[in-house]
Amino acid sequence: MPTRRLGSSGPRVSAIGLGLMGMSDLYGPADEGESIATIHAALDAGITLLDTGDFYGMGHNELLLRDALRGRRREQAVISVKFGAMRDPAGGWMGPDGRPAAVKNFLAYSLRRLGTDHVDVYRPARLDPAVPIEETVGAIAEMVQAGYVRHIGLSEVGAETLRRAAAVHPITDLQIEYSLLSRGIEAEILPTARELGIAVTAYGVLSRGLLSGHWTADRALGADDFRGHSPRFAGENLQRNLALVQALRAVAEARGATVAQVAAAWVLHRGEDVVPLVGARRRDRLAESLAAADLTLTPEELADIERAVPAGAAAGERYAADQMDMLDSERA
């Protein structure tokens, strides 16, 4: 597995990371044994970057990762943790909490659930509009000084927030959605990150399954699958987006690859400072995505991919309206 550096101040990680959210939350039921086997397969394949959140399954995801890493060398994994998204007992969302005291409290619980003495990259999941980013980052910086955190990352923030945060402490990476269907960061956020020496860890590279090549219009979604409320999976939007996938499939088949491999490889080709996260919950899906690391695309093939799925062609926003309102990265 090739490696890339997380920004000018961060660690070297595998060129593809594994996002663990779907193993605990938001995509419907997952098999815990298969989830752990998938994490093991990822580690064995050379994946080092493992991304979780303390609110994924209200702590379940961190406990799952702890179990998967039992018996493994701690340095084999670069653990990235998002925090601050508050949940209620029914699984509902109550907004972000970026207060300095809350930062340290969340971290204390994460360290215990993960069974480790440090988190490699710690980041607020969303910007708390009630707390200056300088205060949130400053609190994490204190945890860096104390040895409980190695590096500071951010998630779904805009260019101005990136600059303000980086003025307080070096930021290793910005975790943000980036795919053929979500290219909004290219206008301002990505150039700013590059100016500041901040890497991008790109989630949603398969657009939550739309770009997997396995999605069908008649797929039934359970009540606990948030894609049932996602604009891109609804009605005419879904039909239009699946038409884009079919155009991409033609390009992929000409290359002897799958849709998922081409979509992930396209993100890999956006620059050495971009690390895609794949959200595989099963070993077969993981193996398919990992093959993207070996897929070298020519300029002509990249042009064919972008003709099949032009920038801005996606139908529907990437989140429902209430969730879009929480994204600092989407503010004008």
LINKA-V475732 format. One record per pair of residues at least 4 apart in sequence whose ideal C-beta (glycine too) atoms are under 6 Angstrom apart, sorted by the first residue. I is the first residue (numbers start at 1). J is the second residue. Records with the same first field share a line. If there is no record, write none. Layout:
I=J ; J
This chain:
1=14 ; 46
2=15
3=12 ; 14
4=15 ; 272 ; 275
5=12
6=10 ; 11 ; 13 ; 172 ; 173 ; 199
7=172 ; 173 ; 197 ; 198 ; 199
8=197
9=170 ; 172
10=151 ; 172
11=78
13=48 ; 49 ; 78
14=46 ; 47 ; 48 ; 49
15=293
16=276 ; 293
17=49 ; 51 ; 275 ; 277
18=42 ; 47 ; 50
19=51 ; 203 ; 277 ; 279
20=52 ; 61
21=25 ; 56
22=27 ; 279 ; 281
23=30 ; 35 ; 64 ; 281
24=56 ; 57 ; 60 ; 61
25=56 ; 57
26=226
27=225
28=222 ; 224 ; 225
30=35 ; 281
34=282
36=68
37=283
38=282 ; 283 ; 286
39=68
41=283 ; 286
42=47
43=76
45=290
48=78
49=78
50=77 ; 79
51=80 ; 277
52=61 ; 62 ; 65 ; 81
53=82
54=83 ; 106 ; 110
55=85 ; 87
56=61
57=61
58=87
59=113
62=110 ; 113 ; 114
63=113
66=114 ; 115
69=77
72=76
78=120
79=119 ; 120
80=121
81=110 ; 119 ; 122
82=123 ; 125 ; 155
83=106
84=96 ; 97 ; 98 ; 124 ; 125
85=96 ; 125
86=94 ; 97
88=92 ; 94
96=126 ; 128
97=102
98=124 ; 128 ; 131 ; 136
99=131
100=135 ; 139
103=139 ; 140
107=143
110=114
118=148 ; 150
119=149
120=150
121=151 ; 153
122=140 ; 149
123=153 ; 154 ; 155
124=136
125=155
126=326
127=157 ; 328
131=135 ; 136
133=137 ; 161 ; 164 ; 165
134=138 ; 168
137=165 ; 168 ; 169
138=168
140=149 ; 152
141=169
143=148 ; 149
144=149
151=172
152=169 ; 171
153=172 ; 173
154=165 ; 171 ; 174
155=175
156=176 ; 327 ; 329
157=161 ; 162 ; 328 ; 329
158=328 ; 329 ; 331
159=188 ; 189 ; 192
161=328
162=192
165=171
166=171 ; 196
171=198
173=199 ; 201
174=193 ; 198 ; 200
175=201
176=185 ; 329
177=182 ; 203 ; 204 ; 318
178=185 ; 202
179=204 ; 205 ; 207
180=263 ; 266 ; 309
181=207 ; 314
182=318
183=311
185=189 ; 190
186=190
193=198 ; 200
199=273
200=274
201=275 ; 277
202=267 ; 274 ; 276
203=277
205=264 ; 267 ; 276
206=211 ; 212 ; 260 ; 263
207=211
208=227
209=215
210=215 ; 241
211=263
212=260
213=258 ; 259 ; 260
221=225 ; 227 ; 228
227=233
229=320
231=237 ; 316 ; 317
232=237 ; 241 ; 316
233=238
237=315 ; 316
240=315
241=315
244=309 ; 313
247=308
248=259 ; 308 ; 309
249=259
251=304 ; 305 ; 308
252=257 ; 258 ; 259 ; 262
257=261 ; 262 ; 295
258=288
260=288 ; 289
261=265 ; 291 ; 292 ; 295
264=276 ; 289 ; 292
265=292 ; 295 ; 297
266=305
267=276
269=297
270=274
278=289
280=285 ; 286 ; 289
297=301 ; 302
309=313
317=324
319=323 ; 324
324=330
